[in-house]
Amino acid sequence: MLTQDTIVTALKAVKYPGYSRDIVSFGLIKDVTVDGSRVNVLLQLTSANPQAAAQIKSDAEAVLRALPGAPEVAVTVNQPVGAAPAGTTGGQNPWANQHRVPGVKHVIAVASGKGGVGKSTVSVNLACALQQLGERVGLLDCDIYGPSIPLMMGLTQRPTVSEREQLVPPVNHGVKLMSIGFLVEGDQPVIWRGPMISKTIQQFLFAVEWADLDYLLVDLPPGTGDAQLSLCQTVPLDGGVVVTTPQEASVGVVRKGIAMFEKVNVPILGIVENMSYFTAPDGTRVEIFGNGGGRREAERQHTTFLGEVPIFTEIREGGDRGVPVVVSAPRSQPGQAFLAVAENLRRRINQPPASS
């Protein structure tokens, strides 16, 4: 018997033209209905390239018609009218310049809609937590203007250069690291325009010896600017993790970050709620920023709530010392909170992507 799950599973065999990724993982399937032996599928592309649309439609129809019972199939492909997405011209494939990072299985962006939500704190602890779970992990700091990964990971040494003229990322706490902070002197500001940021991100991805990694986490600056767009256009991301705090002011901006990922077909792996609450000395739970905003937004977005991280002095102290709390006290309550998020993320990345 045909079901929506059967249809979505079959469509995983349809690759985006020129890429190894399928149309399901790209998030192109927006609706599937089954009425007896009739199957209707709605696809939404971000590219105005008619050749790509025609190829996807043909391949999808062929895959579905090959199912047992030879169902009657109707595949509808919607595209932008008149223009390609920003950053492309003439209806080009929006992923035409993407390349996988050699030797890296999964590239995951850690993002936030606004600053001050503890995104970098989550990034460093998540990287160290995955490493403690037995994964090979790298952490790339893409906040060119305000790099904080060197401080929070307790490392300031410059990367060396290999015989192949590649940067060799320094390692601390078992995690390979790269940041503009390793390459500038002290408090020297980075005053660059967009093209320089884009070029630097490309070099940090492909001129660094990352191999072999299970996960490369990319700590993005807040917002939806040059760094985010450059990353999405340079490498096919396996997904994005969005960090928020519980209050509406933060959650409301998170929606913009999620919308940005959706526009460039990056699946959202889940939401992490940071600074969820703190526990007073008398045991009272104090919710400074409100309650449950991250979980409610995950439900609204039909994505995974990866977990909440309460406020602990140990988390701040670990970042200031360059020893994340997951490393200094993995069995502590804050350490366990980050390890739980890491386990949920690892479980999520190995799940089949959602069909809508």
C-alpha positions, -999 to 999 in steps of 0.1 A, spaced: 0 0 0 13 34 -10 19 59 18 35 93 21 66 77 37 69 52 8 68 81 -17 94 102 2 117 72 5 115 65 -32 122 102 -40 156 99 -22 168 82 -53 164 115 -73 196 135 -72 197 173 -78 213 176 -113 251 177 -109 251 168 -72 253 136 -51 226 150 -27 190 140 -32 160 163 -35 147 151 -2 178 162 18 177 195 -1 143 201 13 126 205 -21 96 183 -13 67 205 0 37 182 -3 29 146 -9 -7 132 -12 -18 97 -20 -53 90 -32 -57 53 -39 -34 46 -68 -28 83 -76 2 101 -62 6 139 -62 40 155 -54 47 192 -51 83 204 -54 96 239 -47 129 249 -62 149 281 -54 166 280 -88 149 294 -119 169 270 -141 143 253 -164 167 225 -173 172 215 -137 134 216 -131 127 195 -162 153 169 -152 141 167 -116 104 163 -127 113 136 -152 135 116 -127 108 119 -100 81 107 -123 102 77 -134 111 67 -99 74 69 -87 60 50 -117 84 22 -110 68 16 -76 47 -16 -72 13 -12 -87 25 14 -112 7 44 -96 -7 73 -116 18 101 -109 15 139 -110 47 158 -101 44 196 -100 76 217 -98 73 254 -87 101 278 -94 109 315 -88 94 336 -117 117 357 -137 149 356 -117 173 333 -99 180 335 -62 203 362 -49 239 355 -57 231 337 -90 227 349 -125 208 338 -156 190 310 -137 222 292 -128 221 263 -103 224 281 -69 249 253 -58 270 254 -89 302 265 -70 297 242 -40 323 215 -32 326 190 -3 354 196 21 379 168 15 379 142 43 350 157 62 318 137 65 294 163 79 296 201 79 272 217 103 266 255 108 259 268 143 239 301 139 218 326 157 195 354 146 211 379 170 241 383 192 244 377 229 226 343 230 258 323 237 262 308 202 300 305 204 297 290 239 273 264 225 297 258 196 328 251 216 310 229 241 292 210 214 324 204 195 341 191 227 310 170 236 310 153 202 347 146 206 341 130 240 314 109 223 341 94 201 337 116 170 366 133 151 357 170 152 368 203 138 356 238 147 358 267 122 353 302 135 336 322 107 330 353 128 357 373 110 350 406 128 347 392 164 365 358 166 361 343 201 370 306 195 407 311 203 399 325 237 372 300 245 392 270 234 424 282 251 446 284 221 464 313 204 492 297 184 494 303 147 487 273 124 517 258 106 520 252 69 523 217 55 545 205 26 514 208 4 512 245 14 480 238 34 473 253 68 476 227 95 449 235 121 461 236 157 444 212 181 432 216 216 409 195 237 410 170 209 393 194 184 409 208 153 405 246 152 407 275 127 400 311 132 410 345 119 420 351 155 450 328 150 463 350 122 459 386 134 479 403 161 464 408 195 434 431 195 440 443 159 406 448 142 396 431 109 382 459 87 371 441 55 344 443 30 322 414 19 345 399 -9 374 396 15 352 377 40 340 354 13 375 346 1 387 340 37 359 315 44 367 297 12 404 294 22 395 282 57 374 255 42 397 243 13 432 255 22 432 238 56 440 202 63 408 192 80 408 155 71 397 132 85 367 144 104 333 131 112 320 167 120 332 201 111 312 227 131 311 262 117 305 289 143 288 317 123 285 354 133 250 365 143 226 376 116 222 367 79 251 386 63 281 379 40 296 351 61 264 331 61 257 335 24 294 328 15 294 296 35 261 283 20 273 290 -15 307 274 -10 300 241 7 269 218 8 259 220 44 245 189 61 224 212 83 221 241 106 218 243 144 201 275 156 208 289 191 183 311 209 174 322 244 138 318 256 124 353 253 104 364 222 129 391 212 155 363 206 131 337 192 115 362 168 149 369 152 157 332 150 129 329 125 149 351 101 179 328 104 158 297 98 142 314 68 177 322 54 187 285 56 154 275 40 161 298 10 194 282 3 180 246 10 200 240 42 180 216 64 175 228 100 188 201 124 173 217 154 171 245 180 192 248 212 178 270 239 206 286 259 204 305 292 171 287 299 170 294 336 193 294 367 189 277 400 191 300 431 210 288 462 178 279 478 169 256 449 144 280 433 143 279 395 145 314 382 135 320 345 152 353 337 144 353 300 110 335 302 102 299 296 102 275 267 106 298 238 131 276 220 109 245 224 78 262 212 96 276 182 110 242 173 74 228 174 62 258 152 90 251 127 84 214 128 121 208 137 139 191 165 144 207 199 179 196 207 178 207 243 181 234 269 212 247 286 206 265 319 228 294 332 258 281 352 287 301 364 309 272 354 300 277 317 312 313 317 343 305 337 352 277 313 349 300 283 371 327 300 398 301 309 398 284 275 386 251 290 350 244 281 329 230 309 324 198 289 361 193 292 367 205 328 336 188 343 318 165 319 299 148 347 286 181 361 251 194 354 262 219 328 286 194 312 257 168 310 234 194 294 258 200 265 265 162 261 228 157 259 225 183 231 255 166 213 238 132 215 206 146 202 224 163 173 243 131 164 210 112 165 193 138 143 220 139 117 216 102 112 179 104 108 162 106 73 155 143 65 120 156 68 99 158 36 87 193 42 
